[in-house]
Amino acid sequence: MTKPRLHTNAWFWLSALTSALILLLVLLLSWLMLQRGLGLFWPQDLVQFRYQQAGENRLIAGEVISRQQVSVAQLAAAGLDASAPAERILVRQGYLPSGQGGYRWFWQAQISEWQQPPQLTLVREQQLGDLYALQLAATADGYQLLLADGHQLNVAANQLLLLLPTNQLSWPAKLKLYLKQWWQFLSTEPREANSAGGILPAIVGTVLSVLLMALLVAPIGIMAGIYLHEYARDSRLVRLVRLSVHNLAGVPSVVFGVFGLGFFVYVLGGSIDKLFYAGQLPQPTFGSPGLLWVSLTLALLTLPVVIVATEEGLSRIPQSLRLGGYALGATKAEVLYKLILPQARPAMLTGLILAVSRAAGEVAPLIFVGVVKYAPVLPVSASWPYLHLEQQIMTLGFQIYDVGLKSSNADAAEPRVFAIALVLLLLIGALNLLAMRLRRHYRQLQQRSS
């Protein structure tokens, strides 16, 4: 009796340790997203200093993005002589006509005359982006700016997006500006090759593709699971189908993208164009990547999850419930509809939750079937047909990939990547919370009826 008990206790503690480790990793991920993502739009104090290196003596103005301690070994690997660790800072200089703007690292030991002048102003221009002006002079149609490199720049008033003396702001004013910039981030379209502006098209594209996927995969997956468990006989063909469904869940997602491009876009979309849009050929309508094919590819990708979850939910319902219904004279369809399906709804919704979570973050297969880098026009409108299924879309997952890996400056893109990832996690959490509330509602109905 002792050995089985010891064996059971070992498995219990191993399961508890694994669960605690997973919970810790989730908390660390959430903390990382909140720390890096929420701080993106907080107004930082602007600095001005003089930098001297190899005969270079320049006045620098901008915003400190990060600081980094570099060890002696790292300095030696970079070909620099040093007897002690050194600190360097990443400064965002913004646009400069000399072409030396953007983001740049500076060694702390070579910085002098460090200041935070109150007159230093952040100027956001529609075409040029952010600039840091040392002086402002009003003109007839805008402002004349004096930049840190000595250049003077005229900016039209109708091109100004922001004019902000950050060092003069109080804490409530910074909080108000912070919330305003978050709203602009969530409600405007991107600009400057996705390195600035908002992510509204990506949010709309992600929500629409996931909701359409759920509408497509839920009835098909649930009906397939019901047929396999309730109606299909245990034959070699049915076992082969079940094995194929389980194996389909392990196929790399990029394969679904290739299939979606070859079948959905070229075969199915091309046939739709020939039947209904022949007058517009050779310009394709549905024969090119778009929202509909993105949703169908996601539905195919997540179909095994819903089928397996539905079968698992049906298998947990006791056989006595079915036999009791038959004994009372109910038909198989009545037993299934009135007794079995209400009991299995929580499991079906669990499968749908897992499908939504997986679909919302997919990137690789969607590049083939309709997700692009820049599509500012939303696939919804106030005129018929309201939802434009043939239109290409943006998604949050692809935004993270594009900003994080395709940006010319990885250090500068990092805070924006975390902010987009935070929005994606919150969006997935909101969709899952909605599904979980529905599952809880059906579970409470099930408990009341029993």
C-alpha positions in Angstrom: 0.0 0.0 0.0 3.0 2.3 0.6 4.5 2.1 -2.9 1.3 3.1 -4.8 0.8 6.0 -2.4 4.3 7.2 -2.8 4.0 6.9 -6.6 0.7 8.9 -6.5 2.3 11.6 -4.3 5.2 12.0 -6.7 2.9 12.5 -9.6 0.9 15.0 -7.6 3.9 17.1 -6.7 5.3 16.9 -10.2 1.9 18.2 -11.6 1.8 20.9 -9.0 5.4 22.0 -9.8 4.7 22.0 -13.5 1.5 24.1 -13.0 3.4 26.6 -10.8 6.1 26.9 -13.4 3.6 27.6 -16.2 1.8 30.1 -14.0 5.1 31.8 -13.3 6.0 32.0 -17.0 2.6 33.5 -17.7 3.0 36.1 -15.0 6.5 37.0 -16.2 5.3 37.4 -19.8 2.4 39.6 -18.6 4.8 41.7 -16.6 7.1 42.1 -19.5 4.3 43.1 -21.8 2.9 45.6 -19.3 6.3 47.1 -18.4 7.6 47.5 -22.0 4.2 48.2 -23.7 2.5 50.6 -21.4 5.5 52.9 -21.2 5.6 53.6 -24.9 3.7 56.8 -24.9 4.6 58.3 -21.5 6.1 61.7 -22.2 9.8 61.6 -21.3 11.9 64.6 -20.4 13.8 66.0 -23.3 17.6 66.4 -22.9 20.3 68.4 -24.5 24.1 67.7 -24.3 27.3 68.1 -26.1 29.1 65.1 -27.5 32.8 64.9 -28.3 34.3 61.9 -30.1 37.3 61.7 -32.6 37.3 65.4 -33.1 33.5 65.6 -33.3 31.9 68.2 -31.2 28.1 68.3 -31.7 25.1 69.5 -29.8 22.5 66.7 -29.4 18.9 67.1 -28.5 16.3 64.4 -28.1 14.8 61.8 -25.8 16.6 59.1 -23.9 15.2 55.7 -24.9 17.4 53.3 -22.8 20.7 53.0 -21.0 23.1 50.0 -21.2 26.1 49.0 -19.2 28.8 47.5 -21.4 31.4 45.2 -19.8 35.1 45.3 -20.5 34.9 42.0 -22.4 32.1 43.5 -24.7 34.2 46.6 -25.2 37.2 44.5 -26.2 35.1 42.5 -28.6 34.0 45.7 -30.2 37.6 46.8 -30.7 37.5 49.5 -27.9 40.2 49.9 -25.3 38.8 50.2 -21.7 39.9 49.3 -18.3 36.5 49.5 -16.7 32.9 49.0 -17.8 31.3 51.9 -19.7 27.7 53.1 -20.0 26.1 54.1 -23.2 22.7 55.7 -23.8 20.3 55.4 -26.8 18.9 58.8 -27.8 16.1 59.5 -30.2 17.1 62.6 -32.1 14.2 62.6 -34.5 14.5 64.0 -38.0 17.5 66.1 -38.9 18.1 67.7 -42.4 21.7 66.6 -42.1 20.6 63.0 -42.2 22.2 62.1 -38.8 18.9 61.9 -37.0 16.9 58.9 -35.9 18.3 56.8 -33.1 21.9 56.7 -32.0 24.1 55.3 -29.1 26.3 57.7 -27.2 29.1 56.9 -24.7 28.3 58.5 -21.4 32.0 59.3 -20.7 32.1 61.6 -23.8 29.0 63.6 -22.9 29.2 67.0 -21.3 26.9 69.9 -20.6 23.9 67.7 -19.8 20.7 69.8 -19.6 16.9 69.6 -19.7 16.1 73.0 -21.0 12.4 74.1 -20.6 12.3 75.6 -24.1 13.2 72.3 -25.9 10.1 71.3 -27.8 8.9 68.1 -29.4 7.4 68.8 -32.8 5.5 66.1 -34.7 5.2 66.9 -38.4 3.0 64.9 -40.7 5.7 64.1 -43.3 8.9 64.3 -41.4 7.8 62.7 -38.1 9.2 63.9 -34.8 11.7 66.8 -34.5 13.3 68.3 -31.4 13.4 72.1 -31.7 15.6 74.3 -29.6 13.7 77.4 -30.6 10.3 78.2 -32.0 9.4 81.3 -34.0 5.9 81.9 -35.3 5.6 82.8 -39.0 2.6 83.7 -41.2 1.7 80.1 -42.1 3.4 78.1 -39.4 6.6 77.9 -37.4 10.4 78.3 -37.9 12.4 75.7 -36.0 16.0 75.8 -34.9 17.3 72.2 -34.6 20.2 70.9 -32.7 22.5 70.5 -35.7 22.1 74.2 -36.5 19.6 73.9 -39.3 16.5 76.1 -39.6 13.3 74.4 -40.7 9.9 76.0 -41.7 6.9 73.9 -40.8 3.4 74.7 -42.0 0.7 74.9 -39.4 -1.6 72.5 -41.3 1.2 69.8 -41.2 1.7 69.9 -37.4 0.3 67.0 -35.5 1.9 67.9 -32.1 3.7 70.8 -30.5 4.8 69.9 -27.0 7.2 71.5 -24.5 7.5 68.2 -22.6 9.9 69.6 -19.9 7.3 72.1 -18.8 4.4 69.6 -18.4 3.0 68.8 -15.0 2.2 65.2 -14.0 -1.6 65.5 -14.7 -0.8 67.1 -18.1 1.6 64.2 -18.9 -1.1 61.7 -17.9 -3.7 63.4 -20.2 -1.2 63.4 -23.1 -0.4 59.7 -22.4 -4.0 58.7 -22.6 -4.5 60.8 -25.7 -1.6 59.2 -27.5 -2.8 55.7 -26.6 -6.2 56.6 -28.1 -4.5 57.8 -31.3 -2.4 54.6 -31.4 -5.6 52.5 -31.2 -7.7 54.7 -33.5 -5.5 55.9 -36.4 -3.8 54.2 -39.3 0.0 53.6 -39.4 2.5 55.8 -41.1 6.3 55.9 -41.8 6.4 52.2 -42.9 4.5 51.1 -39.7 7.1 52.7 -37.5 4.7 55.4 -36.3 1.0 56.2 -36.2 -1.7 53.8 -35.1 -2.8 50.2 -35.5 -6.6 50.6 -36.2 -6.5 48.6 -39.5 -4.6 45.8 -37.9 -7.1 45.6 -35.0 -10.1 45.6 -37.3 -8.5 43.0 -39.6 -7.7 40.7 -36.7 -11.2 41.0 -35.1 -13.0 40.4 -38.4 -10.8 37.5 -39.6 -11.2 35.8 -36.2 -14.9 36.3 -36.0 -15.5 35.1 -39.5 -13.3 32.1 -38.8 -15.4 31.3 -35.7 -18.6 31.5 -37.7 -17.2 29.1 -40.2 -15.4 26.6 -38.0 -17.9 26.3 -35.2 -20.8 24.7 -37.1 -18.6 22.5 -39.3 -16.3 21.4 -36.5 -19.2 20.7 -34.1 -21.3 18.8 -36.7 -18.2 16.7 -37.7 -17.5 15.9 -34.0 -21.2 14.9 -33.4 -21.2 12.7 -36.5 -18.0 10.9 -35.6 -19.0 10.3 -32.0 -22.8 9.7 -32.2 -23.6 8.4 -35.7 -20.5 6.9 -37.3 -19.9 3.2 -36.6 -16.5 2.1 -35.3 -15.0 1.0 -38.6 -11.6 1.1 -40.1 -12.6 4.2 -42.2 -13.9 6.1 -39.1 -10.6 5.3 -37.3 -8.7 6.5 -40.3 -10.7 9.8 -40.3 -10.0 10.3 -36.6 -6.3 9.7 -37.1 -6.3 12.1 -40.0 -8.0 14.8 -37.9 -5.4 14.4 -35.1 -2.6 14.5 -37.6 -4.0 17.6 -39.2 -3.6 19.4 -35.9 0.1 18.8 -36.1 0.7 20.0 -39.7 2.8 23.2 -39.8 0.6 26.3 -40.3 2.5 27.5 -43.3 1.3 24.4 -45.2 -2.2 25.6 -44.7 -1.2 29.0 -46.2 0.2 27.3 -49.3 -3.0 25.2 -49.6 -5.2 28.3 -49.1 -3.3 30.1 -51.9 -3.5 27.2 -54.3 -7.1 26.1 -53.6 -9.1 29.0 -52.0 -7.5 31.9 -54.0 -6.7 30.4 -57.4 -9.2 27.6 -57.8 -12.2 28.7 -55.8 -11.7 32.4 -56.1 -10.9 32.1 -59.8 -14.1 30.1 -60.4 -16.2 32.8 -58.5 -14.7 35.5 -60.8 -15.5 33.5 -63.9 -19.1 33.0 -62.8 -20.0 36.3 -61.3 -17.3 38.9 -62.2 -16.5 37.9 -65.8 -16.9 41.5 -66.9 -14.1 42.6 -64.6 -11.6 40.0 -65.8 -8.6 39.8 -66.2 -8.6 42.1 -63.1 -9.4 39.6 -60.3 -12.0 40.2 -57.6 -12.0 37.1 -55.5 -9.2 35.4 -57.4 -6.7 37.3 -55.4 -5.8 37.2 -51.6 -8.4 38.8 -49.4 -10.3 38.7 -46.1 -12.5 35.7 -47.0 -9.6 33.5 -47.8 -7.8 34.5 -44.6 -10.9 33.4 -42.6 -11.3 30.1 -44.5 -7.6 29.3 -44.0 -7.9 30.0 -40.3 -11.0 27.9 -40.2 -9.2 25.0 -41.8 -6.2 25.5 -39.5 -8.4 25.4 -36.3 -10.9 22.8 -37.5 -9.2 19.8 -35.8 -9.2 21.6 -32.4 -13.0 22.1 -32.5 -13.6 18.5 -33.7 -11.5 17.0 -31.0 -13.0 19.2 -28.2 -16.5 18.3 -29.4 -15.7 14.6 -29.3 -14.1 14.8 -25.9 -17.1 16.6 -24.5 -19.6 14.1 -25.9 -17.5 11.2 -24.6 -17.7 12.5 -21.0 -21.5 12.4 -21.0 -22.7 9.1 -19.3 -24.3 6.5 -21.4 -27.1 6.2 -18.9 -28.4 9.6 -20.0 -28.9 8.4 -23.5 -30.4 5.1 -22.4 -32.8 6.9 -20.1 -34.0 9.1 -23.0 -34.5 6.0 -25.2 -36.4 4.3 -22.4 -38.9 7.2 -22.3 -39.6 6.9 -26.0 -37.4 9.7 -27.4 -35.8 9.3 -30.8 -32.0 9.5 -31.3 -32.4 13.0 -32.7 -34.5 14.1 -29.7 -32.0 12.6 -27.2 -29.1 14.3 -29.0 -30.8 17.7 -29.3 -32.5 17.9 -25.9 -30.2 15.9 -23.6 -26.7 15.5 -25.1 -25.9 18.8 -26.7 -26.9 21.0 -23.7 -24.5 18.9 -21.6 -21.7 19.2 -24.2 -21.9 22.9 -24.9 -19.2 23.9 -22.4 -16.7 21.6 -24.1 -17.7 22.9 -27.6 -17.1 26.5 -26.4 -13.8 25.4 -24.9 -12.7 24.2 -28.4 -13.9 27.5 -29.9 -11.8 29.4 -27.3 -8.7 27.4 -28.2 -9.4 28.0 -31.9 -9.8 31.8 -31.4 -6.6 31.9 -29.4 -4.6 30.1 -32.0 -6.0 32.0 -35.0 -5.6 35.5 -33.6 -1.8 35.2 -33.4 -1.1 33.4 -36.7 1.2 35.0 -39.2 2.9 32.6 -41.6 -0.1 31.1 -43.4 -1.9 34.5 -43.7 0.8 36.1 -45.7 -0.2 33.8 -48.6 -3.9 34.5 -48.5 -4.6 38.2 -47.8 -2.5 39.8 -45.0 -0.3 42.6 -46.1 2.1 45.1 -44.6 0.0 48.2 -45.3 -3.8 48.3 -46.1 -5.2 51.5 -44.5 -8.7 51.1 -46.1 -10.9 49.2 -43.7 -12.8 46.1 -45.0 -16.0 47.5 -43.5 -18.0 50.5 -44.7 -21.4 52.1 -44.3 -22.5 51.2 -47.9 -23.5 47.9 -49.4 -22.1 45.2 -49.1 -20.8 46.6 -45.8 -18.2 43.9 -45.4 -15.7 43.7 -48.3 -14.6 40.0 -48.2 -12.3 40.5 -51.3 -10.2 43.2 -49.7 -6.7 42.6 -48.2 -6.2 43.3 -44.5 -3.7 43.9 -41.8 -3.4 41.9 -38.6 -1.7 42.5 -35.3 0.4 39.3 -35.6 1.9 40.5 -38.9 2.4 44.0 -37.4 4.6 42.5 -34.7 6.6 40.5 -37.2 7.0 43.5 -39.6 7.9 46.1 -36.9 10.1 43.7 -34.9 12.1 42.1 -37.7 11.9 44.5 -40.7 12.6 47.7 -38.9 15.9 49.4 -39.7 16.5 50.1 -36.0 15.7 47.2 -33.7 16.3 49.2 -30.5 13.9 51.9 -31.6 11.2 49.4 -32.7 11.3 47.3 -29.5 8.8 49.4 -27.4 6.3 49.5 -30.3 6.5 45.8 -30.7 5.7 45.3 -27.0 2.8 47.7 -27.3 1.3 45.9 -30.3 1.8 42.6 -28.5 0.1 43.9 -25.4 -2.9 45.0 -27.5 -3.0 41.6 -29.2 -3.0 39.8 -25.8 -5.8 42.1 -24.5 -7.8 41.4 -27.6 -7.4 37.7 -27.4 -8.2 37.9 -23.7 -11.4 39.8 -24.4 -12.6 37.3 -27.0 -11.8 34.4 -24.7 -13.5 36.2 -21.8 -16.7 36.5 -23.9 -16.6 32.8 -24.8 -15.9 31.8 -21.2 -18.9 33.8 -20.0 -21.0 31.9 -22.5 -19.6 28.6 -21.3 -20.3 29.5 -17.7 -23.9 30.5 -18.6 -24.5 27.2 -20.3 -22.9 25.3 -17.4 -25.2 27.1 -14.9 -28.2 26.2 -17.1 -26.9 22.6 -17.1 -26.6 22.5 -13.3 -30.1 23.9 -12.9 -31.7 21.4 -15.2 -30.0 18.5 -13.5 
